[in-house]
Amino acid sequence: MSDLNASPSLATAEPCLADDMLRGAEAIAEFLFGDAKQRRKVYHVVETGKLPTFRLGAILCARKSKLLAWIEQQERQSVGAKS
């Protein structure tokens, strides 16, 4: 008989990588701006090297967790510059 208590609970499990991934500029724009039509802004910020993205072949991708961390960093820098 296997020990069912040894398996990790759903509450403590790491988030699934697929749930953390955004595939395509439209998905990234939807996440950041709430509008998939803002994809050109995504491409602009990527071209300036300021957005944490990567490519899988020709598809522009980003992790939600990395984008949220990047946003928090931008907020800290903005608050620090005003002080």
All heavy atoms as an XYZ file, in Angstrom:
637
protein
N       0.839     -1.183      0.000
C       0.000      0.000      0.000
C       0.880      1.241      0.000
O       1.800      1.374      0.770
C      -0.893     -0.042      1.243
C      -1.873      1.067      1.306
S      -3.011      0.757      2.675
C      -4.016      2.141      2.464
N       0.606      2.197     -0.891
C       1.424      3.399     -0.977
C       0.977      4.423      0.065
O      -0.159      4.436      0.500
C       1.338      4.008     -2.373
O       0.019      4.442     -2.615
N       1.914      5.282      0.426
C       1.636      6.310      1.424
C       1.109      7.556      0.716
O       1.858      8.304      0.102
C       2.915      6.627      2.208
C       2.666      7.625      3.329
O       1.489      7.923      3.624
O       3.658      8.090      3.902
N      -0.189      7.797      0.777
C      -0.793      8.942      0.106
C      -0.413     10.257      0.759
O      -0.440     11.303      0.130
C      -2.318      8.795      0.079
C      -2.850      7.625     -0.748
C      -4.355      7.552     -0.619
C      -2.455      7.767     -2.196
N      -0.036     10.230      2.023
C       0.338     11.449      2.728
C       1.692     11.984      2.293
O       2.040     13.116      2.582
C       0.337     11.215      4.241
C      -1.066     10.965      4.768
O      -2.034     11.496      4.228
N      -1.174     10.146      5.795
N       2.484     11.169      1.588
C       3.816     11.587      1.170
C       3.768     12.501     -0.059
O       4.708     13.216     -0.322
C       4.681     10.366      0.862
N       2.690     12.490     -0.803
C       2.611     13.328     -1.995
C       2.323     14.773     -1.603
O       1.640     15.033     -0.627
C       1.528     12.805     -2.940
O       0.271     12.902     -2.320
N       2.867     15.726     -2.372
C       2.643     17.132     -2.027
C       1.178     17.510     -2.221
O       0.519     17.023     -3.118
C       3.538     17.892     -2.997
C       3.764     16.971     -4.126
C       3.684     15.574     -3.555
N       0.704     18.389     -1.375
C      -0.675     18.837     -1.512
C      -0.774     19.857     -2.630
O       0.218     20.460     -3.038
C      -1.164     19.450     -0.202
O      -0.535     20.695      0.005
N      -1.949     20.080     -3.136
C      -2.141     21.058     -4.195
C      -1.864     22.469     -3.701
O      -1.437     23.334     -4.458
C      -3.567     20.968     -4.747
C      -3.892     19.690     -5.508
C      -5.351     19.689     -5.921
C      -3.007     19.539     -6.726
N      -2.079     22.706     -2.423
C      -1.871     24.045     -1.875
C      -0.396     24.421     -1.840
O      -0.052     25.594     -1.961
C      -2.456     24.127     -0.467
N       0.497     23.451     -1.691
C       1.926     23.755     -1.592
C       2.667     23.476     -2.886
O       3.863     23.721     -2.964
C       2.572     22.942     -0.458
O       2.415     21.546     -0.745
C       1.958     23.281      0.877
N       1.994     22.969     -3.899
C       2.662     22.629     -5.156
C       3.070     23.904     -5.895
O       2.409     24.933     -5.805
C       1.744     21.792     -6.027
N       4.171     23.827     -6.634
C       4.626     24.932     -7.461
C       3.614     25.163     -8.582
O       2.982     24.229     -9.038
C       5.988     24.569     -8.076
C       7.090     24.405     -7.071
C       7.788     25.710     -6.770
O       7.832     26.575     -7.647
O       8.271     25.859     -5.655
N       3.462     26.411     -9.032
C       2.543     26.651    -10.139
C       3.048     25.951    -11.405
O       4.253     25.851    -11.621
C       2.543     28.162    -10.310
C       3.728     28.651     -9.580
C       4.087     27.624     -8.560
N       2.150     25.493    -12.197
C       2.492     24.806    -13.437
C       3.143     25.798    -14.400
O       2.668     26.934    -14.545
C       1.218     24.209    -14.030
S       1.473     23.378    -15.594
N       4.217     25.381    -15.040
C       4.917     26.253    -15.981
C       3.974     26.727    -17.077
O       3.997     27.896    -17.464
C       6.122     25.535    -16.580
C       6.936     26.335    -17.586
C       7.491     27.597    -16.948
C       8.052     25.489    -18.149
N       3.109     25.854    -17.543
C       2.167     26.240    -18.599
C       1.242     27.361    -18.132
O       0.848     28.223    -18.922
C       1.356     25.037    -19.047
N       0.892     27.376    -16.856
C       0.030     28.429    -16.320
C       0.780     29.749    -16.171
O       0.167     30.810    -16.103
C      -0.546     28.024    -14.963
C      -1.502     26.861    -15.061
O      -2.064     26.627    -16.156
O      -1.691     26.175    -14.042
N       2.106     29.692    -16.107
C       2.929     30.879    -15.913
C       3.372     31.488    -17.246
O       3.863     32.599    -17.278
C       4.155     30.511    -15.062
C       4.905     31.721    -14.524
O       4.257     32.737    -14.205
O       6.140     31.642    -14.426
N       3.183     30.766    -18.342
C       3.686     31.200    -19.648
C       2.661     32.015    -20.416
O       1.479     31.708    -20.408
C       4.047     29.986    -20.502
C       5.259     29.236    -20.023
S       6.767     30.013    -20.546
C       6.669     29.696    -22.294
N       3.160     33.046    -21.066
C       2.380     33.818    -22.021
C       3.037     33.612    -23.375
O       4.250     33.823    -23.515
C       2.381     35.298    -21.660
C       1.731     35.651    -20.332
C       2.083     37.076    -19.929
C       0.228     35.474    -20.430
N       2.260     33.221    -24.361
C       2.799     32.940    -25.693
C       2.253     33.950    -26.686
O       1.055     34.012    -26.910
C       2.428     31.528    -26.117
C       3.126     30.468    -25.310
C       2.562     29.084    -25.616
N       3.080     28.086    -24.710
C       2.611     27.862    -23.491
N       1.599     28.553    -23.027
N       3.140     26.933    -22.733
N       3.133     34.747    -27.251
C       2.756     35.730    -28.247
C       2.612     37.124    -27.658
O       2.272     37.299    -26.488
N       2.875     38.114    -28.506
C       2.797     39.506    -28.071
C       1.384     39.887    -27.654
O       1.200     40.697    -26.744
C       3.298     40.431    -29.180
N       0.385     39.300    -28.293
C      -1.001     39.609    -27.925
C      -1.306     39.144    -26.505
O      -1.949     39.863    -25.741
C      -1.975     38.990    -28.920
C      -1.964     39.697    -30.260
C      -2.966     39.128    -31.238
O      -3.579     38.077    -30.957
O      -3.134     39.752    -32.306
N      -0.841     37.956    -26.136
C      -1.070     37.448    -24.776
C      -0.330     38.298    -23.751
O      -0.856     38.587    -22.669
C      -0.633     35.990    -24.675
N       0.873     38.716    -24.085
C       1.650     39.570    -23.181
C       0.965     40.929    -23.040
O       0.845     41.460    -21.930
C       3.099     39.717    -23.685
C       3.799     38.344    -23.681
C       3.878     40.724    -22.838
C       5.121     38.322    -24.418
N       0.474     41.486    -24.145
C      -0.225     42.770    -24.106
C      -1.505     42.666    -23.281
O      -1.822     43.577    -22.509
C      -0.551     43.241    -25.527
N      -2.221     41.581    -23.429
C      -3.438     41.376    -22.642
C      -3.112     41.346    -21.155
O      -3.809     41.943    -20.337
C      -4.130     40.071    -23.067
C      -5.403     39.774    -22.331
C      -6.553     40.699    -22.687
O      -6.635     41.126    -23.850
O      -7.360     40.992    -21.786
N      -2.029     40.673    -20.803
C      -1.621     40.568    -19.401
C      -1.174     41.923    -18.845
O      -1.559     42.311    -17.745
C      -0.492     39.541    -19.264
C      -0.014     39.331    -17.866
C      -0.769     38.609    -16.964
C       1.205     39.841    -17.448
C      -0.320     38.406    -15.657
C       1.660     39.642    -16.156
C       0.888     38.923    -15.259
N      -0.371     42.665    -19.613
C       0.185     43.927    -19.130
C      -0.781     45.105    -19.232
O      -0.847     45.933    -18.332
C       1.462     44.277    -19.898
C       2.679     43.402    -19.659
C       3.812     43.823    -20.584
C       3.113     43.479    -18.210
N      -1.503     45.179    -20.352
C      -2.306     46.357    -20.642
C      -3.809     46.089    -20.643
O      -4.591     47.028    -20.778
C      -1.910     46.953    -21.999
C      -0.438     47.257    -22.120
C       0.343     46.577    -23.039
C       0.166     48.205    -21.319
C       1.696     46.849    -23.164
C       1.508     48.490    -21.438
C       2.284     47.802    -22.361
N      -4.195     44.821    -20.543
C      -5.611     44.488    -20.571
C      -6.217     44.562    -21.959
O      -7.431     44.547    -22.108
N      -5.364     44.634    -22.989
C      -5.847     44.770    -24.360
C      -4.841     44.133    -25.312
O      -3.712     44.621    -25.443
C      -6.034     46.245    -24.696
C      -6.625     46.495    -26.067
O      -6.940     45.534    -26.790
O      -6.773     47.685    -26.427
N      -5.255     43.071    -25.981
C      -4.368     42.366    -26.910
C      -3.955     43.248    -28.079
O      -2.918     43.016    -28.701
C      -5.046     41.093    -27.425
N      -4.733     44.294    -28.365
C      -4.410     45.188    -29.482
C      -3.179     46.046    -29.187
O      -2.656     46.699    -30.089
C      -5.603     46.082    -29.803
C      -6.780     45.304    -30.351
C      -7.950     46.224    -30.615
C      -9.147     45.420    -31.090
N     -10.315     46.285    -31.286
N      -2.715     46.055    -27.948
C      -1.539     46.838    -27.560
C      -0.234     46.087    -27.828
O       0.813     46.439    -27.291
C      -1.635     47.225    -26.088
C      -2.841     48.057    -25.743
C      -2.801     49.421    -26.401
O      -1.745     50.048    -26.498
N      -3.948     49.889    -26.860
N      -0.277     45.080    -28.679
C       0.910     44.246    -28.915
C       2.092     45.041    -29.461
O       3.238     44.710    -29.227
C       0.574     43.072    -29.820
C       0.264     43.441    -31.239
C      -0.142     42.231    -32.075
N      -0.461     42.621    -33.422
C      -1.632     43.113    -33.800
N      -2.591     43.276    -32.923
N      -1.831     43.452    -35.043
N       1.831     46.136    -30.190
C       2.939     46.937    -30.714
C       3.731     47.577    -29.577
O       4.942     47.751    -29.675
C       2.432     47.981    -31.699
C       1.863     47.299    -32.961
C       1.605     48.213    -34.118
N       2.675     49.089    -34.528
C       3.748     48.730    -35.241
N       3.913     47.468    -35.582
N       4.637     49.617    -35.599
N       3.062     47.933    -28.476
C       3.769     48.445    -27.303
C       4.698     47.381    -26.755
O       5.816     47.681    -26.325
C       2.781     48.865    -26.214
C       2.088     50.164    -26.454
C       1.237     50.515    -25.249
C       0.434     51.764    -25.485
N      -0.414     52.101    -24.339
N       4.229     46.146    -26.751
C       5.054     45.035    -26.267
C       6.308     44.927    -27.129
O       7.423     44.861    -26.607
C       4.264     43.707    -26.275
C       5.184     42.521    -26.000
C       3.130     43.759    -25.273
N       6.133     44.925    -28.452
C       7.294     44.833    -29.337
C       8.251     46.001    -29.111
O       9.474     45.814    -29.119
C       6.860     44.798    -30.809
C       6.234     43.498    -31.227
C       4.968     43.471    -31.794
C       6.907     42.284    -31.065
C       4.388     42.278    -32.193
C       6.339     41.093    -31.458
C       5.084     41.101    -32.025
O       4.518     39.913    -32.405
N       7.736     47.192    -28.901
C       8.596     48.364    -28.673
C       9.421     48.179    -27.395
O      10.634     48.423    -27.400
C       7.752     49.637    -28.582
C       8.563     50.837    -28.209
N       9.446     51.436    -29.088
C       8.656     51.525    -27.053
C      10.033     52.439    -28.472
N       9.577     52.532    -27.239
N       8.780     47.777    -26.314
C       9.494     47.618    -25.048
C      10.498     46.469    -25.144
O      11.593     46.542    -24.592
C       8.512     47.433    -23.873
C       9.248     47.244    -22.562
C       7.573     48.616    -23.777
N      10.152     45.427    -25.872
C      11.091     44.312    -26.076
C      12.305     44.801    -26.866
O      13.447     44.478    -26.518
C      10.399     43.135    -26.797
C      11.408     42.109    -27.276
C       9.376     42.478    -25.879
N      12.075     45.590    -27.912
C      13.186     46.089    -28.735
C      14.137     46.975    -27.949
O      15.324     46.993    -28.229
C      12.652     46.842    -29.958
C      12.043     45.945    -31.007
C      13.043     44.973    -31.611
O      14.195     45.370    -31.898
O      12.672     43.802    -31.783
N      13.624     47.696    -26.970
C      14.493     48.547    -26.156
C      15.183     47.738    -25.061
O      15.965     48.289    -24.298
C      13.700     49.708    -25.526
O      12.674     49.185    -24.691
C      13.103     50.604    -26.589
N      14.878     46.448    -24.999
C      15.544     45.572    -24.042
C      15.071     45.704    -22.620
O      15.764     45.322    -21.692
N      13.887     46.247    -22.429
C      13.419     46.507    -21.081
C      12.405     45.506    -20.556
O      12.027     45.582    -19.395
C      12.821     47.916    -21.011
C      13.832     48.999    -21.303
C      13.215     50.364    -21.253
C      14.243     51.424    -21.582
N      13.652     52.741    -21.641
N      11.949     44.595    -21.374
C      10.920     43.650    -20.945
C      11.512     42.241    -20.902
O      12.140     41.807    -21.870
C       9.739     43.704    -21.923
C       8.432     43.108    -21.473
C       7.876     43.869    -20.274
C       7.420     43.143    -22.593
N      11.341     41.532    -19.788
C      11.918     40.186    -19.673
C      11.126     39.165    -20.490
O      10.145     38.602    -20.037
C      11.836     39.894    -18.170
C      10.680     40.709    -17.682
C      10.663     41.941    -18.546
N      11.559     38.983    -21.727
C      10.917     38.037    -22.631
C      11.965     37.109    -23.219
O      13.171     37.324    -23.062
C      10.199     38.766    -23.778
O      11.165     39.525    -24.511
C       9.095     39.665    -23.272
N      11.496     36.104    -23.913
C      12.376     35.196    -24.646
C      11.599     34.659    -25.830
O      10.394     34.872    -25.945
C      12.879     34.058    -23.737
C      11.775     33.222    -23.149
C      11.389     32.031    -23.741
C      11.119     33.628    -21.989
C      10.369     31.260    -23.196
C      10.105     32.872    -21.440
C       9.729     31.681    -22.044
N      12.281     34.001    -26.713
C      11.632     33.448    -27.899
C      11.717     31.934    -27.897
O      12.739     31.366    -27.545
C      12.265     33.994    -29.174
C      11.967     35.470    -29.370
C      12.300     35.893    -30.794
N      11.963     37.289    -30.995
C      10.788     37.727    -31.439
N       9.847     36.868    -31.740
N      10.562     39.005    -31.600
N      10.621     31.330    -28.284
C      10.583     29.905    -28.583
C      10.350     29.829    -30.079
O       9.227     30.003    -30.548
C       9.456     29.194    -27.827
C       9.630     29.079    -26.322
C       8.393     28.460    -25.683
C      10.852     28.251    -25.987
N      11.446     29.666    -30.816
C      11.359     29.774    -32.268
C      11.036     31.218    -32.615
O      11.714     32.133    -32.191
N       9.956     31.419    -33.339
C       9.546     32.764    -33.735
C       8.547     33.377    -32.764
O       8.169     34.536    -32.928
C       8.940     32.718    -35.137
N       8.127     32.644    -31.753
C       7.085     33.111    -30.845
C       7.698     33.844    -29.659
O       8.540     33.302    -28.946
C       6.219     31.936    -30.346
C       5.574     31.220    -31.524
C       5.161     32.430    -29.372
C       4.868     29.934    -31.127
N       7.272     35.075    -29.456
C       7.695     35.863    -28.308
C       6.953     35.343    -27.079
O       5.738     35.189    -27.104
C       7.361     37.338    -28.537
C       7.821     38.313    -27.471
C       9.342     38.382    -27.429
C       7.236     39.687    -27.751
N       7.690     35.052    -26.017
C       7.095     34.486    -24.809
C       7.586     35.242    -23.577
O       8.626     35.895    -23.602
C       7.491     33.011    -24.648
S       6.961     31.964    -25.995
N       6.820     35.112    -22.514
C       7.204     35.693    -21.226
C       6.552     34.871    -20.128
O       5.539     34.210    -20.353
C       6.769     37.148    -21.123
N       7.160     34.922    -18.953
C       6.562     34.284    -17.786
C       5.850     35.349    -16.970
O       6.401     36.424    -16.717
C       7.644     33.612    -16.943
C       8.255     32.407    -17.647
C       9.288     31.744    -16.822
N       8.682     31.263    -15.579
C       9.308     30.483    -14.716
N      10.542     30.122    -14.946
N       8.708     30.094    -13.622
N       4.629     35.070    -16.574
C       3.855     36.020    -15.774
C       4.621     36.407    -14.515
O       4.662     37.581    -14.140
C       2.504     35.415    -15.391
C       1.574     35.204    -16.548
C       0.309     34.497    -16.077
C      -0.574     34.103    -17.230
N      -1.765     33.357    -16.765
N       5.232     35.423    -13.866
C       5.959     35.692    -12.625
C       7.124     36.653    -12.854
O       7.389     37.539    -12.036
C       6.446     34.394    -11.998
O       7.286     33.690    -12.901
N       7.823     36.517    -13.966
C       8.950     37.424    -14.279
C       8.448     38.820    -14.603
O       9.065     39.810    -14.215
C       9.773     36.879    -15.453
C      10.462     35.578    -15.180
C      11.602     35.771    -14.236
C      12.360     34.463    -14.062
N      13.421     34.585    -13.083
N       7.324     38.906    -15.312
C       6.759     40.215    -15.629
C       6.313     40.938    -14.365
O       6.541     42.141    -14.211
C       5.596     40.083    -16.609
C       5.970     39.637    -18.023
C       4.709     39.418    -18.853
C       6.889     40.630    -18.692
N       5.684     40.207    -13.446
C       5.255     40.816    -12.185
C       6.448     41.288    -11.370
O       6.424     42.380    -10.783
C       4.400     39.837    -11.384
C       3.020     39.539    -11.980
C       2.339     38.414    -11.208
C       2.161     40.783    -12.003
N       7.526     40.502    -11.348
C       8.745     40.909    -10.637
C       9.352     42.142    -11.301
O       9.828     43.057    -10.608
C       9.744     39.757    -10.610
N       9.320     42.201    -12.633
C       9.842     43.348    -13.367
C       9.032     44.601    -13.036
O       9.596     45.674    -12.820
C       9.812     43.047    -14.865
C      10.243     44.177    -15.738
C      11.521     44.596    -15.988
C       9.391     45.056    -16.473
N      11.503     45.670    -16.838
C      10.213     45.968    -17.155
C       8.016     45.147    -16.632
C       9.700     46.965    -17.979
C       7.500     46.135    -17.452
C       8.344     47.028    -18.112
N       7.705     44.463    -12.977
C       6.840     45.592    -12.630
C       7.157     46.092    -11.223
O       7.266     47.298    -10.989
C       5.351     45.204    -12.767
C       5.005     45.014    -14.246
C       4.453     46.249    -12.118
C       3.660     44.345    -14.482
N       7.327     45.177    -10.282
C       7.670     45.565     -8.914
C       9.001     46.301     -8.874
O       9.153     47.290     -8.149
C       7.702     44.341     -8.012
C       6.334     43.768     -7.739
C       6.375     42.477     -6.933
O       7.474     42.047     -6.512
O       5.304     41.894     -6.732
N       9.964     45.845     -9.663
C      11.264     46.514     -9.725
C      11.106     47.926    -10.284
O      11.715     48.881     -9.773
C      12.228     45.711    -10.593
C      13.574     46.372    -10.772
C      14.443     45.642    -11.763
O      13.996     44.777    -12.499
N      15.711     46.003    -11.797
N      10.287     48.088    -11.313
C      10.039     49.410    -11.891
C       9.404     50.338    -10.853
O       9.755     51.510    -10.762
C       9.126     49.306    -13.121
C       9.675     48.459    -14.244
C      11.037     48.900    -14.714
O      11.237     50.061    -15.069
N      11.990     47.989    -14.710
N       8.479     49.794    -10.066
C       7.833     50.588     -9.022
C       8.841     51.037     -7.965
O       8.828     52.194     -7.542
C       6.706     49.788     -8.368
C       5.514     49.556     -9.264
C       4.496     48.608     -8.671
O       4.833     47.831     -7.754
O       3.340     48.639     -9.128
N       9.726     50.106     -7.533
C      10.740     50.456     -6.535
C      11.680     51.536     -7.060
O      12.038     52.469     -6.336
C      11.533     49.223     -6.117
C      10.781     48.298     -5.180
C      11.697     47.254     -4.582
N      12.353     46.427     -5.574
C      11.841     45.326     -6.113
N      10.658     44.903     -5.748
N      12.519     44.628     -6.994
N      12.081     51.417     -8.323
C      12.980     52.416     -8.906
C      12.297     53.768     -9.004
O      12.908     54.799     -8.773
C      13.453     51.956    -10.292
C      14.419     50.825    -10.233
C      14.812     50.322    -11.615
O      14.201     50.674    -12.620
N      15.819     49.468    -11.658
N      11.012     53.762     -9.335
C      10.261     55.012     -9.441
C      10.116     55.687     -8.085
O      10.299     56.901     -7.976
C       8.871     54.733    -10.037
O       8.124     55.912    -10.084
N       9.829     54.920     -7.063
C       9.700     55.473     -5.713
C      11.059     55.979     -5.232
O      11.148     57.044     -4.629
C       9.121     54.408     -4.750
C       9.216     54.869     -3.309
C       7.672     54.110     -5.105
N      12.126     55.234     -5.521
C      13.471     55.646     -5.110
C      13.908     56.917     -5.804
O      14.606     57.748     -5.222
N      13.504     57.119     -7.040
C      13.888     58.313     -7.781
C      13.169     59.550     -7.264
O      13.697     60.656     -7.347
C      13.577     58.115     -9.265
N      11.975     59.354     -6.709
C      11.196     60.491     -6.199
C      11.656     60.911     -4.805
O      11.387     62.012     -4.378
C       9.710     60.126     -6.146
C       9.103     59.993     -7.517
C       7.645     59.625     -7.420
C       7.045     59.417     -8.798
N       5.653     59.018     -8.731
N      12.339     60.015     -4.092
C      12.776     60.325     -2.712
C      13.949     61.254     -2.684
O      14.724     61.418     -3.507
C      13.163     59.041     -1.988
O      12.043     58.209     -1.886
